[in-house]
Each structure stands twice: as C-alpha cells, then as structure tokens.
Amino acid sequence: MASAEKQPMVVGIDDSEHSSYALEWTLDHFFVPCSANPPFKLILVHAKPPPSSVVSFAGPAAAEVLPIVEADLKKIAARVVEKAKELCSSKSVHDVIVEVVEGDARNVLCEAVEKHHASILVVGSHGYGAIKRAVLGSVSDYCSHHAHCTVMIVKKPKIKH
C-alpha cells in the first residue's frame, strides 16, 4: 500500500502526561507492530492557545505582557513538538507530520480532521471529574461529538495500590 493510500490519523498532543501516554499507546498499537508498513499516515497536532486567552485583563499592562506570554507559549509548543518527535523516533516511526495551530484545542483538532480527511482522531483523557470537566470543558468529549471521524480516547490506567 503506497503512502498516498494510507488513512490519515490525527493525534492531539499537549504538554500533559496524558497526551504523551496517548501518543505512546497509539504508536505501540498501530505503528510498531507493522513498522515496515504502518496502516496510517501519522499527523500530530498541537493547539497553541492565543496569548489573549491566557492574559485575561485589559489596560496598558496587557500590551507589555502579551509578547512575554506569546514567547512562553511558543517555547511550550516547541517543547511539546520536540518531545513528541523524540517519542516517535524512539519507536522508529519517522514519517510524521507535526503541526502547531493557534486556537482552542477543541476547534483545532476538529479542523485538523477536516483538513487532512482523517479517518481517526486520537486524544488523551485528562480524567477530570464532573465539576472540573463542566468548568474547563473536555476536549475529548467535544471532539467525540463534533469530529467527523472515529474518535479514540486513550485513558491512562489508574495505578492500583
């Protein structure tokens, strides 16, 4: 099967251990077993929040703070991308597209599915409780309802004591 015929798989990545676990799980289950010819074209997408979503005050000070916040968000994005690429390399998965898109993760991931005509979207689950999920809004929940493809939510198993 030629690379052009492979179904695109979008994996949402961020700076959380849940995201790293979801990527590693995906690589171990879909790419490593058939390393010579994986069934999917892997596309990693990181949603970088706009600085204005982090700085929630107005006034003259906001203009001074925004460039600092933007620089921090760029550093975080670069770190997320580097870590994801290293994980892929460590599993001998080299044919990877990585995108950093500014915006809310929910919209960014659903738009990436559309743009790449993905057949599957993989997201990690932060395992929030009902209250935190209601306040923050769950990216995985949103994507499961709005992405026009299969959505796989990878949950990190709880450690039993």
LOFIBA-740884 format. One record per residue (C-alpha): residue in three letters; x negated, y negated, z. Coordinates in pm, whole numbers, plus 50000, padded with zeros to 5 digits. Layout:
BEGIN
ALAXYZ/...
//
This chain:
BEGIN
MET500005000050000/ALA498484967049894/SER498224938250140/ALA500804918449942/GLU503424945450006/LYS502924945750383/GLN505684932450602/PRO504644901350795/MET504664904551175/VAL504604872051374/VAL503224873551730/GLY503754843551956/ILE500654835252161/ASP500094811452450/ASP497714808452745/SER499584833252968/GLU498554868553065/HIS501994879852938/SER501104867552592/SER497694884852599/TYR499344916952713/ALA501964914952434/LEU499264909452171/GLU497114937752305/TRP500124961152322/THR501054952251963/LEU497514958251838/ASP497294991652024/HIS500635004251893/PHE500814990251537/PHE497254983251421/VAL494665005051598/PRO496295038951517/CYS496195031051143/SER493205007651138/ALA492305016250777/ASN495715005150652/PRO497954988350909/PRO501634986150810/PHE501954949050887/LYS500324916050795/LEU499494900251132/ILE500314863551189/LEU499574848151529/VAL501434816051609/HIS500684792451898/ALA503144764451971/LYS501264733752096/PRO503584711052294/PRO503644675052175/PRO501914651952428/SER505144632552475/SER506804664052617/VAL504104666052884/VAL503974628752969/SER507484620453083/PHE507044584353189/ALA507194552652984/GLY505394519953011/PRO501934506952927/ALA500124535153111/ALA501684561652884/ALA499734548452585/GLU496464553552775/VAL497354588352899/LEU498694602952572/PRO495284606452398/ILE493894624152707/VAL496864647752719/GLU496574653952342/ALA492874662652382/ASP493724686952663/LEU496484703452456/LYS494054707352165/LYS491484723552398/ILE494114747552532/ALA495224756252177/ALA491614762652071/ARG491094785052376/VAL494324804452307/VAL493344809751942/GLU489764819852029/LYS490924844852292/ALA493464860052051/LYS490884862851770/GLU488404879452010/LEU491064904452118/CYS491854912651755/SER488144916551673/SER487604939151974/LYS490284962251828/SER488734959951478/VAL491694940251344/HIS490174913651119/ASP492884904950867/VAL494714879651086/ILE496344846351007/VAL496364822051301/GLU498494790651311/VAL498804762951568/VAL502044743651522/GLU503124713951732/GLY506564717451886/ASP508744737152122/ALA507784774152117/ARG511394784952055/ASN511694764751734/VAL508094770251622/LEU508424808251640/CYS511804809451465/GLU510484786451192/ALA507364808251152/VAL509624838551099/GLU511424819750820/LYS508244805950662/HIS506484839750648/HIS509634860550585/ALA508614881250888/SER510304914450946/ILE509394914551315/LEU508644888451582/VAL506744898651896/VAL506904877552212/GLY505744884152564/SER508104881852857/HIS507164859853149/GLY509534879153372/TYR511214848253512/GLY514134852153748/ALA517574839053657/ILE517084804453809/LYS513684797453652/ARG514954810753318/ALA518024787853339/VAL515844757453411/LEU512954764453172/GLY514874783252906/SER513494816452796/VAL511574816652468/SER512174853952425/ASP515904850252492/TYR516214821452246/CYS514254839851976/SER516254871752023/HIS519404851951938/HIS518064828551668/ALA515194845551479/HIS516304861351151/CYS514384893651206/THR513834921051460/VAL512544906651788/MET510384927852014/ILE509954915252369/VAL506904930952533/LYS507074931652911/LYS504004937753123/PRO504794966753357/LYS505084957553724/ILE502274972853930/LYS503714997654180/HIS502024997654520/
//
